[in-house]
Amino acid sequence: MHILFTKMEKASDAKDREIIKKLTIVKISSLIKDGNISNCKELILKNKGIEECEELYQMKNLNKIDLSQNKIKDLSMIEMNLNLYHIVLQENLIDNINYLNNINNLLFLNLSNNKIKLIDNICQLKNLKTLILAYNEIEKVPNLSNLQSLETLILKNNNIEIFTKPAKEMINLKKISLSFNKIRQFCFGSHFSNLQELRLNSNKLINIDKDIIYMAALKQLYLQNNYIMESDFLNYINELNNIKSIVISDNPFFKNMNIELLNNFIKKSRNLITINSVPIPYDKKFVTFPFNTSHNLSSTENYANSNTNKKGNNRNMKTKNFFKVKKNNFHNKSKKNNYKNIKQQK
């Protein structure tokens, strides 16, 4: 049996308010024809003004629940729903998640946009594959190595300063998003050997550890808007055979970076397709910059702009477009033949 409420029945405003009032005390049984809630397997009640839902105690057969966009503060009654494998409770007022400890079958958990500060008990959910805790008040991420089934971890837009290094390798983890936090140091290394996407943009990173070379499966790396001072880590990035996209703009090292150094980085890269969201020309021998080592990237676009209208200045046009952030600069009609291979790889 499935319960799905996506639209309220057409009724007067007064009747609508009465329905919502009943939902706040959650008389779910009154919303089912025979009143039998014990066999329900799926419960979806989005944006209904719900504050409490005590009848969940009786719904032992629930597999999936979605109570997004409500006013729920306490969902401790959910701890008896041991058959749940999918929980979505985003955009509520939840600040305590200790009640999740015993739901061992849980595969998917979305608690984004709540008021959660501590997540230590999450580590007991050994079958969890997707964990989304974005837009909360988390300050510290504990050792997550018990979550050996975890594939996706999204913790963006929190107050995280510490991301504890896992005690053992997390072999199934493919994606980590920690954007918009306060992280100064990240634990790169072999414990994330199968990670494919890492988002650390908009943090307080100062350097990138050499141990990133052990993250051999990495394909996408986002490091923009940090405080990275040195460009040495680009040598480590070139050790990653699978890296295809990297974003490094809005860092001190990039603003002062020598164009020749960036050019060498691009030429040495094996499978890099985009840098700072801009496609790299398929034939890297055409990526040349008419500057000596005393010039930095800040002068590149000015140079290109000053020469845009000069006839036959194809090389300068390549330079200008290469440093533009807009992706479609490489896909206009005049350059279609030069860059068709890039499209095929995407």
Secondary structure, DSSP 8 states (H G I E B T S, - for coil): -EEEE-S--S--HHHHHHHHHHHHTT-GGGGSTT---TT--EEEE-SS-----GGGGG-TT--EEE--SS-----GGGGG-TT--EEE--SS-----GGGTT-TT--EEE--SS-----GGGGG-TT--EEE--SS---EE---TT-TT--EEE--SS---EE---SS--TT--EEE--SS--S----SGGGTT--EEE--SS------GGGGG-TT--EEE--SS-----THHHHHTT-TT--EEE--SSHHHHT-BHHHHHHHHHH-SS--EETTEE--SSGGG---S--TT-BGGGHHHHHHHTTTSTT-HHHHHHHHHH-S-GGGGSSGGGHHHHHHHHHH-
